[in-house]
Amino acid sequence: MEYADLVLAGGRIFCGLNEGFVEALAIADGKVLATGTTAEIEALTGEKTRRVDLGGRVAVPGLNDAHMHLLMLGIGMNEINLRPESGVRSLEEIFKRIAQEVAVKPAGEWIRGGGYDHFELSEQRHPTIEELDTIAPDHPVYITRTCGHVGIANSAAMRLANITHDTPSPSGGLIEKRNGKLSGLLAESGMRVVTDKIPPLSRDELKAAITRAAGFMLSQGFTSVMDAAVGMGYGMEELHAYEELASAGELPIRTWVCIYGNHDGIGDQAHAQGFRAKRQTGNLRYGAMKVFSDGSAGGLTAAMSEPYVAGDPNNFGIFCYSDAEMHKSLKHYHELGYQLAIHAIGDAAIEQVLSGIENADSAEHPIKTRRHRIEHCGFLSDGQIERMAKAGIDPVPQPMFIYEFGDLYVANLGEKRAHASYPMRKWVDAGLHPAASSDAPVTSTNPFQNIYTLVTRKTKVGSVIGGDQCLTREEAIHAYTHFGAYTQFAENETGRLVAGMAADIAVLSKDIFTCDVEEIRSDVVCDMTVLDGKVVFERQV
Ligand SMILES: [Zn+2]
């Protein structure tokens, strides 16, 4: 008889939406050996079995962030964190954090930071070039606003980019001047004039960034992620960095690769070099191809069938490609065997993508079994949901968008469209697999904040957006585990705790199924993460 390597008991273990709860679980050879009563599992223990006492806590299947940017998150983690939630509420705090970097970095080295929001600062304004020069006269400094569309550079950075008071703004961008002098503020293509001068990261630095972000994800109970646009920043180098880590057995988390396939991306190059669907290297699996179809609803750029109610009354948002170009691209990648993972937020963009996928259907390449996905999929009609169900297309939403941007959606699109956005309940009832995700670093990776939003539909100021679309707590965990696995063709390996499936488990500090609902957001943290039967994270208390 086979003895367990590891046993979890003394609390409640949620094995899956249909499987429900058990008292104890045994692991052997990286897989779930059995689930059952304490007595049943106790019978499987031997001398070498390690026991984890849950002490009344709850364990769930390892979480799956089905759309985030692991590499970008890791790169950002090495930059100065200026996000409001990290305590940046004044310009003084921004300057203090930059000064700390100046003190330890040799002169001439770039200092990068990101995530500040001037609306959250007591001064209600951006830092200026003079202020940054005072703190960092000899280091090029470049920091970005939380949206990623605005950056501030100091004089040393401007000099490296050959920007003077006389440099005009490039088309599609801004190099801001006040009274004829540079203010430090750059926007859109104006940012690229500076960022082009920042030396690219080496492959080792890319690998370190992936490892850093993966460790952070493990500490929050994640055992699987999708990197949603590999190749967007550093081209093929990103694929090679992932591949090197995975082939050395050093990729810390299961990763579903989504290749960046826009026209300026690496789709065809990656295919030609053998990075094809169903390729697998250790923890790393390939399958998806990312194409963008529109912008964002917060930024008034998601393509809508009716105009926005804020700003220009004739603004319907933007399309990245014409219908013909998009349809051609989707058919092309579909026929190459990839799972399409198309960024579409507005209903007009979703229409373009849906008709494009339907168009790509053929006897030789049927769409039904391919599990194509629409990333974000924020604003859509009931008819479009029906078509998604018929074509086997799943949405991959970010509950945190409701928390962070829900009130902005009301302002930009009006009550009706905002409340109908990200309709989790309708998707679940239609038999779709809406895989919960964070889109980090766009929003926080915190899964408990996300689960809180799934069950309450509350924004950060407490308003409820689409209260009829709430999920139960069990369904929310299901969306964060099984649905993610399903979108990665892994539903028989991960996402539930069933004998024979991977022993990927998160032990939570509190019973997320019974605690006060507000405590999901404020109190629950991950205490322990198990991946392939090995304890890969333990919170120090
Ligand atoms: Zn994304």
Boltz pocket constraint, residues with backbone or C-beta under 6 A from the ligand:
constraints:
  - pocket:
      binder: B
      contacts: [[A, 67], [A, 68], [A, 69], [A, 228], [A, 439]]
      max_distance: 6.0
